[in-house]
Amino acid sequence: MHTCTRATCLRYNKHGQLTCKRRAPWELSTDSTIDHLGRYRIKRTMAFMNNFNPSISGTFCCNNDIKLISNGADTKDVMWYTTGYQSKKQGKNYNVSALMAKTLLYHETRIDADRRDNILDQNRLLVFRCQHAINREMEMSAPQVISYLMRWGDRICSNHYVLFYWSSIQGYLQAGFDELKSGRNSEAYRSIGNDNMDMSETEHNGTREVDKDESEVNND
């Protein structure tokens, strides 16, 4: 028998009314039926009596509530709940930014002196520490754990990708060209772009002239 109390199920709805979150009292029914939408209605003669199973109640001496899932929206809801429970869906991630900031501070204070000049080692160690910081705050599903133990990975890629460290290339360019370090970066890039455009136009015009001469020779 279900009993509504403030400590268990009574909550205020959006209209300010105190209602049972279990939706009691339930609808009465003289017979067990299934409508055309697949909704199952069990026989119920008492509005506050759970759909208990006598075998479960007698064996485990506990309260229980059963429901037949045939089809319709209830089946979809059960599948969605089961999938989310098995895959350990991460619902709230508002503290990830604060966690990353804390990890970055830890990384900057404990980095080795011999690694400060190596950009690749610094980035690799920072990503490694961020990954472990996130893993401490999240649940892992059984399929994910099995995939890691079997070394199958956690993603499937259709192509093979090559790592491209743009920060390292930018550092090499700035070390070789002093004008890139100053505030004239945009002017330097524009001048390089204009030179490339002039060269392409010259080559293009030269190609057209050669093609014209060849056509005249062929006509002769």
C-alpha positions in Angstrom: 0.0 0.0 0.0 1.4 3.4 -1.0 1.4 6.2 1.5 2.1 9.8 0.4 4.3 11.8 2.8 6.4 14.9 2.5 9.5 12.9 3.1 8.9 10.4 0.4 6.9 11.5 -2.6 5.0 14.7 -2.1 6.4 17.5 -4.2 5.2 20.9 -5.4 4.4 21.1 -9.1 4.7 24.2 -11.4 1.2 25.4 -10.2 2.3 25.4 -6.6 0.2 22.3 -5.7 1.4 19.5 -3.6 1.2 16.3 -5.7 2.7 12.8 -5.5 5.7 12.2 -7.8 4.6 8.6 -8.2 1.3 9.9 -9.6 -0.8 8.3 -6.9 -3.7 7.7 -6.6 -3.7 5.6 -9.7 -6.6 5.0 -12.1 -9.0 2.2 -11.2 -9.8 -0.6 -13.6 -12.0 -3.6 -13.3 -10.1 -5.7 -15.8 -6.5 -5.9 -17.2 -6.6 -4.5 -20.7 -4.2 -3.2 -23.5 -5.4 -0.4 -25.7 -4.6 0.3 -29.4 -1.5 2.4 -28.4 0.0 -0.5 -26.5 -0.6 1.0 -23.1 -1.2 -1.8 -20.5 -3.8 -1.2 -17.8 -3.7 -3.7 -14.9 -6.7 -4.6 -12.9 -6.8 -2.3 -9.9 -9.5 -2.0 -7.3 -7.6 0.2 -4.8 -6.2 3.6 -5.8 -3.1 3.4 -3.5 -2.2 -0.2 -4.1 1.0 -1.0 -6.0 1.0 -3.5 -8.9 2.8 -6.0 -6.7 3.9 -9.5 -7.6 2.9 -12.0 -4.9 5.9 -14.2 -5.5 8.4 -11.3 -5.1 6.6 -10.0 -2.1 6.5 -13.4 -0.4 10.1 -14.3 -1.2 11.9 -11.0 -0.5 9.5 -9.4 1.9 9.8 -6.1 0.1 7.7 -3.5 -1.7 7.6 -3.8 -5.5 5.8 -2.4 -8.4 5.5 -4.3 -11.7 4.3 -3.3 -15.1 3.9 -5.1 -18.4 5.9 -3.6 -21.3 4.3 -4.6 -24.5 5.0 -1.8 -27.0 4.5 1.9 -27.5 6.0 4.8 -25.7 6.8 2.8 -22.5 9.1 0.5 -24.5 10.9 3.4 -25.9 11.3 5.0 -22.5 12.7 1.7 -21.0 15.2 1.2 -23.8 16.4 4.8 -23.4 16.8 4.5 -19.7 18.6 1.1 -20.0 21.0 2.4 -22.7 21.8 5.5 -20.7 22.4 3.5 -17.5 24.7 1.0 -19.3 26.7 3.6 -21.2 27.1 5.8 -18.1 25.9 9.0 -19.8 27.6 12.1 -18.4 24.8 14.5 -17.5 26.5 17.5 -15.9 29.8 18.9 -17.2 29.7 22.4 -15.9 32.7 21.8 -13.7 35.0 20.7 -16.5 36.4 24.2 -17.2 37.3 24.7 -13.5 38.9 21.2 -13.5 40.9 22.1 -16.6 42.1 25.4 -15.0 43.2 23.5 -11.9 45.1 20.9 -14.0 46.8 23.7 -16.0 48.0 25.3 -12.7 49.3 22.0 -11.5 51.0 21.4 -14.8 52.8 24.8 -14.8 54.0 24.5 -11.2 55.4 20.9 -11.6 56.9 20.8 -15.1 60.5 19.8 -15.2 63.2 22.3 -16.1 64.5 20.2 -18.9 61.1 20.0 -20.6 60.4 23.8 -20.7 62.2 24.1 -24.1 60.4 21.1 -25.6 57.0 22.2 -26.8 55.9 18.6 -27.8 56.7 17.1 -24.4 54.9 20.0 -22.7 51.7 19.6 -24.7 51.8 15.8 -24.5 52.1 15.9 -20.7 49.4 18.6 -20.4 46.9 16.5 -22.4 47.8 13.4 -20.4 47.2 15.2 -17.1 43.9 16.7 -18.3 42.7 13.3 -19.4 43.4 11.7 -16.0 41.8 14.7 -14.3 38.5 14.2 -16.2 38.6 10.4 -15.8 38.6 10.8 -12.0 35.3 12.7 -12.2 33.4 10.5 -14.6 31.9 7.0 -14.6 33.0 4.5 -17.2 30.7 2.0 -18.7 31.5 -1.7 -19.0 31.8 -1.7 -22.8 34.2 1.3 -22.6 36.3 -0.5 -20.0 36.4 -3.7 -22.1 37.4 -1.7 -25.2 40.3 -0.2 -23.3 41.5 -3.5 -21.8 41.4 -5.1 -25.2 43.1 -2.1 -26.8 40.4 -1.6 -29.3 40.3 2.1 -28.8 37.2 4.3 -28.1 36.6 5.5 -31.7 36.4 4.3 -35.3 38.0 6.3 -38.0 37.5 5.8 -41.8 40.8 7.6 -42.6 44.4 7.7 -41.3 45.3 11.1 -39.8 48.8 12.6 -39.3 49.6 14.9 -36.4 50.3 18.5 -37.4 51.8 20.7 -34.8 51.2 24.3 -36.0 52.6 25.9 -32.9 56.0 24.3 -33.6 56.0 25.5 -37.2 55.0 28.9 -36.1 57.9 29.0 -33.6 60.4 28.0 -36.4 59.1 30.7 -38.7 59.3 33.4 -36.0 62.9 32.3 -35.2 63.9 32.6 -38.9 62.0 35.8 -39.7 62.3 38.6 -37.2 59.5 40.7 -38.8 57.0 38.0 -37.8 57.7 38.7 -34.1 56.8 42.3 -34.3 53.4 43.9 -34.8 53.8 44.0 -38.5 52.6 40.4 -39.0 49.7 41.3 -41.1 51.8 43.6 -43.3 54.4 40.9 -43.8 51.7 38.3 -44.8 50.1 40.8 -47.2 53.5 41.5 -48.8 54.1 37.8 -49.2 50.7 37.3 -50.6 51.1 40.2 -53.1 54.5 38.8 -54.3 52.9 35.4 -54.9 50.0 37.0 -56.8 52.5 39.0 -59.0 54.5 35.8 -59.7 51.4 33.9 -60.6 50.2 36.7 -62.9 53.6 36.8 -64.7 53.7 33.1 -65.1 50.1 33.1 -66.3 50.8 35.8 -68.9 54.0 34.1 -70.0 52.0 30.9 -70.5 49.4 32.7 -72.6 52.1 34.3 -74.7 53.9 31.0 -75.3 50.6 29.4 -76.2 49.9 32.2 -78.6 53.3 31.8 -80.3 52.9 28.1 -80.6 49.5 28.5 -82.2 51.0 30.9 -84.7 53.8 28.5 -85.6 51.3 25.7 -86.0 49.2 27.8 -88.2 52.2 28.7 -90.4 
